[in-house]
Amino acid sequence: FSVVKGARELGPEAKTVQLRLEAPAVNGVKVAKIYTFTRGSYLIGVTHEVENAGQKDIAVHAYFQLQRDTETPAGESSTVSTFTGPAIYTEQEKFQKIEFKDIEKGKAKFVEKADNGWVAMVQHYFVSAWIPEEKLAREYYVRKMDGANAVTAGVILPLPAVAAGAKATQTVSLFAGPQIQSTLDQLAKPTSEGGIGAKGLPLVVDYGWLTIVAAPIFWCLEVIHKLVGNWGWAIVILTILIKLLFFPLSAASYKSMAKMKAVTPRLNALKERFGDDKQKLNMEMMNLYKSEKINPLGGCLPIVIQIPVFIALYWALLGAVEMRDAPWILWITDLSTKDPYFVLPIIMVATMFIQTKLNPTPPDPIQAKVMMLMPVIFGAMFLFFPSGLVLYWVVNNILSIAQQWQITRMIESGGKAANDAKA
């Protein structure tokens, strides 16, 4: 193909600009590609124009392909990473992510023939996708390139039969841009609602295995952002709202831990008294729990129930391109990158140490040492996490400390008052 002369820039009043490429005629058949770019849009129209000046009718197929190397994107690590590679969506199998290693081994599984769907190349924050019109027969393919550290993914579409002396055209949409949730949602809508019928396209945002929870969480984050106009403060407010939502569960957990902390001296006394008789020690401990109305697992169960929500929020913040280059305050100018001065991770470690001190000391010395090391281990991990994620953990920790301190104080003052009354 060679470029045909024409406009290369959008004029002040123009909404679109086209780039036309033409190939030399072969056996009387002339092919042209027309790329149509629209102002303010990441959607590109790619039209094939086939002119048949020959003596026979022809039937041709058009190939729409994406190519990418298999290297890990710059800046990603094993602790902070999202899916990178080809993805195919069809009504039959829905959203299918295809791993590079499966392609290299020839074990990639996906729907090959359909009359719907799209093919994409996905990377953290960005996606390119060929999106043909619905109800057109198509064939998907994914291949490893010979002699290169790269793979290709694409779709083959039959063009309408072109009679001798006639011309046929077909247009396919190419989306190439950031994974902005609102943009992807709009494209997924049918044409009657202003979309292009790219059903399932929002799924390219990698929310991990808890998409069903993470997607609504990010929707809430977007609503808050529209009100406050800052993604950092939106994270703070969302964390507070989630904390309020789970307040009853958290309160039950902290009450259980506070009671456990209050009876720790008595547990240590039992351990000294019956240390050589494990059966007797366990029986006396259970009697103590029963008399004080303490459930040893009461502090764990409410936390376990909340874990899926916290993991989903983690993935929502990690996968959202809206965090990229989004400032919060002062030195935090990009919530998608690490804190340049490590202030937030240091605060997070400090708050974790405070939480450890508020919790009852485990009776097992080894377990107690592990609990004291946990803040340091988490701090080392979070040094290079996106600052938006660390901000969430810091706010959550501060709220937890305040709630735990208040409940512990109430439990301890209540126990002291009961002892005074007995005296």
Secondary structure, DSSP 8 states (H G I E B T S, - for coil): -EE-----S--SS-SEEEEEEE---BTTEEEEEEEEEETT-SEEEEEEEEEE-SSS-B--EEEEEEEEE-S--TT--SSS----EEEEEETTTEEEE--HHHHHTT------EESS-EEEEEETTEEEEEE--TT--EEEEEEE-TTSSEEEEEEEEE---B-TT-EEEEEEEEEEEE--HHHHHHHHS-GGGTS---TTGGGGS--GGGHHHHHHHHHHHHHHHHHHS-HHHHHHHHHHHHHHHTHHHHHHHHHHHHHHHHTHHHHHHHHHHHTT-HHHHHHHHHHHHHHTT--TTTTTHHHHHHHHHHHHHHHHHHH-GGGTT---STT---TTS--TT-HHHHHHHHHHHHHHHHS---SSHHHHHHHHHHHHHHHHHHTTS-HHHHHHHHHHHHHHHHHHHHHHHHHHHHHHHHHHHH-
